[in-house]
Amino acid sequence: MKTLLSASLALTALSGCQPETEKPNILFLLVDDMQSDAIAALGNKNVYTPNIDGLIAEGVTFTRTYTNGALCGALSMPSRAMLMTGRGVFEVQSDGMKIPECMVTLPEQLRANGYQTFATGKWHSDHASFNRSFAAGENIFFGGMHPYEKNGHCSPRLYHYDRTGQYKETSFIGEEFSSKMFADAAIEFLSTAAKAQNPFMAFVSFISPHDPRNQLPDYGKKYKAKDIILPTNFLPQHPFDNGELAIRDEQILPPPRTGEQLQEELALYYGMVSEVDEQIGRVLNALNATGEREHTVIVFASDNGLAMGQNGLLGKQSLYEHSVGVPMLIIDPRSKKHGFKTDALCYLYDLYPTLCDIVGIEIPASVTGVSLKPLLEGTTDKLRDDIFLAYSNQQRALVKDDYKYIIYNVEGKITEQLFNLKKDPKEMANLADAMPQKAAAYKEMLIQRLKEQQDFCNIDTPLWWKDGHKITWDELINLYIFE
């Protein structure tokens, strides 16, 4: 790895970019399928996350951050495309399978403004957009998840960086746990990039704690199932058909599930959370060793959340807080705000314009997200009035003030939910029947927002879309084409 990566970085250094030392570096740490509350510093008494806890103590945490949703079950694909383009779920192409040239990616914009751009880990989109974005990379993963039958995280199929963008002859099977390999690549990059005149953007994109829930022996011993405290909103199964109860994620441990089964599953999950936390610590230590920590903006986030028994679910194909809510924090070394938390509504893809704003470069016209810099500076405590959420052609939701409204249409059967998130953050008490006027008002607001966003569904009609069947992959890839 070292020879290939060093050669790639050497070519990058000769690219002719002018020195931009006045701009801060960016270290972007992204994890996969981490619940927003799977962090000790945010109140989880089960889990050990000292390095992420340290980041929370140092920066600003956005406690009401949402991914905008997805049109397919592989939520990380559209989520990462939204993050990289600064656009919403109905504004990315084919649910993120491809990022067209008309959408300037965040690293692409940074690269155009003098940044050394590097990536390791999961991309989950096309090769061309990766190479437009990054001048260097190592231990790259273009897929969605490691296959169970091939030893999962322990034998990942990865790629060396291919300057041609073809990626036909650069794949290999890794011999270590995926998170360690991604951290190793990041550490080597940081040791070299810090010596250059130009600032760097390092995108370190872990696949953990996404299943398969493989673990190194040390982490398998860290958590005992019998000691795991179950979520307060644990249910053996979901109370009604949400359209996705047969999806792969839910069948990892088919319902109905017992508390003991979930404790076993959570012990594995938390072990992976602690493992990726340790690798994050290694990357942070490497950054410290370069002397660039005080000149580096650090971002930590997850691409989406995950249900681990909450509301009777085990996947992320829902619009509950555990699945669409994500952990997100920003550390700007020039800021005096440390350990600050804001409950302002925001999307994960708002990170794109925010980072452009922080480092002082232009936000491309293709970006529709909102810069969160005023929240970081404390000049406002609110930027968005509401958040709309979408999944497949069967679930839509609106979050506004203290309430969340969710509506489902499964082959013509309508179900509505209304939750008071302030009093009921775990979404256990459905108020739709008790507060019909509030539910109706939120539905009207949701309809308006979805029309503004050009939703392919019309939730004001009986079947929403076509004959009401669940959207197929062939139909999905032909939605929202941008050239």
Summary of the structure (lengths in Angstrom):
residues: 483
radius of gyration: 21.5
end to end distance: 35.7
largest distance: 66.0
contacts: 1705
relative contact order: 0.17
helix: 34%
strand: 18%
